[in-house]
Amino acid sequence: MQTINPFLWIILEIIDLYKIILIAYIIMTWLITFNIFNTSNRFIFSLMQILYKLSEPSLRIVRNYIPTMGNIDIAPIIVFIALIFIQRLLIYYWPI
């Protein structure tokens, strides 16, 4: 059984947590767009603000380089794929 380096483990867990935050942000924006959730609810508004502040910096970087395609935002998909790619690179190239 191979043990994992604790530093690598914590980096991978942080990336996994950020992926969960990104998915929650995407789902919340869909639910608000389709009027399932209302932002006049204080809890929903606070939760959306937290998710926005956590996910928007990485999405903004991608949006600066990717042109918009109508109403479709592919920035979250690109960030999600980049996070998976970074995880795989870390696992493959981390010194044992």
Rosetta constraint file for C-alpha pairs under 8 A:
AtomPair CA 4 CA 8 HARMONIC 7.05 0.50
AtomPair CA 4 CA 9 HARMONIC 6.58 0.50
AtomPair CA 5 CA 9 HARMONIC 6.17 0.50
AtomPair CA 5 CA 96 HARMONIC 7.43 0.50
AtomPair CA 6 CA 10 HARMONIC 6.23 0.50
AtomPair CA 7 CA 11 HARMONIC 6.29 0.50
AtomPair CA 8 CA 12 HARMONIC 6.13 0.50
AtomPair CA 8 CA 90 HARMONIC 7.48 0.50
AtomPair CA 8 CA 91 HARMONIC 7.70 0.50
AtomPair CA 8 CA 94 HARMONIC 7.51 0.50
AtomPair CA 9 CA 13 HARMONIC 6.15 0.50
AtomPair CA 10 CA 14 HARMONIC 6.16 0.50
AtomPair CA 11 CA 15 HARMONIC 6.30 0.50
AtomPair CA 12 CA 16 HARMONIC 6.19 0.50
AtomPair CA 12 CA 87 HARMONIC 6.34 0.50
AtomPair CA 13 CA 17 HARMONIC 6.11 0.50
AtomPair CA 14 CA 18 HARMONIC 6.18 0.50
AtomPair CA 15 CA 19 HARMONIC 6.25 0.50
AtomPair CA 15 CA 83 HARMONIC 6.72 0.50
AtomPair CA 15 CA 87 HARMONIC 7.39 0.50
AtomPair CA 16 CA 20 HARMONIC 6.40 0.50
AtomPair CA 17 CA 21 HARMONIC 6.31 0.50
AtomPair CA 18 CA 22 HARMONIC 6.12 0.50
AtomPair CA 18 CA 55 HARMONIC 8.00 0.50
AtomPair CA 19 CA 23 HARMONIC 6.22 0.50
AtomPair CA 19 CA 80 HARMONIC 6.54 0.50
AtomPair CA 19 CA 83 HARMONIC 7.45 0.50
AtomPair CA 20 CA 24 HARMONIC 6.13 0.50
AtomPair CA 21 CA 25 HARMONIC 6.12 0.50
AtomPair CA 21 CA 51 HARMONIC 6.67 0.50
AtomPair CA 21 CA 54 HARMONIC 7.63 0.50
AtomPair CA 21 CA 55 HARMONIC 7.13 0.50
AtomPair CA 22 CA 26 HARMONIC 6.27 0.50
AtomPair CA 22 CA 51 HARMONIC 7.71 0.50
AtomPair CA 22 CA 55 HARMONIC 6.00 0.50
AtomPair CA 22 CA 76 HARMONIC 7.23 0.50
AtomPair CA 22 CA 80 HARMONIC 7.73 0.50
AtomPair CA 23 CA 27 HARMONIC 6.22 0.50
AtomPair CA 24 CA 28 HARMONIC 6.02 0.50
AtomPair CA 24 CA 51 HARMONIC 7.53 0.50
AtomPair CA 25 CA 29 HARMONIC 6.16 0.50
AtomPair CA 25 CA 48 HARMONIC 7.29 0.50
AtomPair CA 25 CA 51 HARMONIC 5.56 0.50
AtomPair CA 25 CA 52 HARMONIC 6.92 0.50
AtomPair CA 25 CA 55 HARMONIC 7.29 0.50
AtomPair CA 26 CA 30 HARMONIC 6.34 0.50
AtomPair CA 26 CA 76 HARMONIC 7.63 0.50
AtomPair CA 27 CA 31 HARMONIC 6.18 0.50
AtomPair CA 28 CA 32 HARMONIC 6.11 0.50
AtomPair CA 28 CA 48 HARMONIC 7.11 0.50
AtomPair CA 29 CA 33 HARMONIC 5.96 0.50
AtomPair CA 30 CA 34 HARMONIC 6.15 0.50
AtomPair CA 31 CA 35 HARMONIC 6.19 0.50
AtomPair CA 31 CA 36 HARMONIC 5.13 0.50
AtomPair CA 31 CA 37 HARMONIC 5.60 0.50
AtomPair CA 32 CA 36 HARMONIC 5.94 0.50
AtomPair CA 32 CA 37 HARMONIC 4.95 0.50
AtomPair CA 32 CA 38 HARMONIC 6.15 0.50
AtomPair CA 32 CA 39 HARMONIC 7.20 0.50
AtomPair CA 37 CA 44 HARMONIC 7.35 0.50
AtomPair CA 38 CA 44 HARMONIC 7.13 0.50
AtomPair CA 39 CA 44 HARMONIC 5.73 0.50
AtomPair CA 39 CA 45 HARMONIC 4.95 0.50
AtomPair CA 40 CA 44 HARMONIC 7.64 0.50
AtomPair CA 40 CA 45 HARMONIC 6.72 0.50
AtomPair CA 41 CA 45 HARMONIC 6.15 0.50
AtomPair CA 42 CA 46 HARMONIC 6.08 0.50
AtomPair CA 43 CA 47 HARMONIC 6.05 0.50
AtomPair CA 44 CA 48 HARMONIC 5.99 0.50
AtomPair CA 45 CA 49 HARMONIC 6.17 0.50
AtomPair CA 46 CA 50 HARMONIC 6.31 0.50
AtomPair CA 47 CA 51 HARMONIC 6.24 0.50
AtomPair CA 48 CA 52 HARMONIC 5.90 0.50
AtomPair CA 49 CA 53 HARMONIC 6.12 0.50
AtomPair CA 50 CA 54 HARMONIC 6.25 0.50
AtomPair CA 51 CA 55 HARMONIC 6.01 0.50
AtomPair CA 52 CA 56 HARMONIC 5.41 0.50
AtomPair CA 53 CA 57 HARMONIC 7.29 0.50
AtomPair CA 55 CA 59 HARMONIC 6.44 0.50
AtomPair CA 56 CA 60 HARMONIC 5.77 0.50
AtomPair CA 57 CA 61 HARMONIC 6.54 0.50
AtomPair CA 58 CA 62 HARMONIC 6.70 0.50
AtomPair CA 58 CA 79 HARMONIC 7.11 0.50
AtomPair CA 59 CA 63 HARMONIC 6.12 0.50
AtomPair CA 59 CA 75 HARMONIC 5.76 0.50
AtomPair CA 59 CA 76 HARMONIC 6.35 0.50
AtomPair CA 59 CA 79 HARMONIC 6.82 0.50
AtomPair CA 60 CA 64 HARMONIC 6.20 0.50
AtomPair CA 61 CA 65 HARMONIC 7.11 0.50
AtomPair CA 62 CA 66 HARMONIC 6.13 0.50
AtomPair CA 62 CA 75 HARMONIC 5.76 0.50
AtomPair CA 62 CA 78 HARMONIC 7.51 0.50
AtomPair CA 62 CA 79 HARMONIC 7.31 0.50
AtomPair CA 63 CA 67 HARMONIC 7.01 0.50
AtomPair CA 63 CA 68 HARMONIC 7.74 0.50
AtomPair CA 63 CA 75 HARMONIC 6.01 0.50
AtomPair CA 66 CA 75 HARMONIC 7.58 0.50
AtomPair CA 68 CA 72 HARMONIC 7.26 0.50
AtomPair CA 68 CA 73 HARMONIC 6.87 0.50
AtomPair CA 69 CA 73 HARMONIC 7.08 0.50
AtomPair CA 74 CA 78 HARMONIC 6.42 0.50
AtomPair CA 75 CA 79 HARMONIC 6.15 0.50
AtomPair CA 76 CA 80 HARMONIC 5.99 0.50
AtomPair CA 77 CA 81 HARMONIC 6.16 0.50
AtomPair CA 78 CA 82 HARMONIC 6.06 0.50
AtomPair CA 79 CA 83 HARMONIC 6.16 0.50
AtomPair CA 80 CA 84 HARMONIC 6.41 0.50
AtomPair CA 81 CA 85 HARMONIC 6.15 0.50
AtomPair CA 82 CA 86 HARMONIC 6.11 0.50
AtomPair CA 83 CA 87 HARMONIC 6.20 0.50
AtomPair CA 84 CA 88 HARMONIC 6.27 0.50
AtomPair CA 85 CA 89 HARMONIC 6.18 0.50
AtomPair CA 86 CA 90 HARMONIC 6.12 0.50
AtomPair CA 87 CA 91 HARMONIC 6.24 0.50
AtomPair CA 88 CA 92 HARMONIC 6.07 0.50
AtomPair CA 89 CA 93 HARMONIC 5.90 0.50
AtomPair CA 89 CA 94 HARMONIC 7.98 0.50
AtomPair CA 90 CA 94 HARMONIC 5.44 0.50
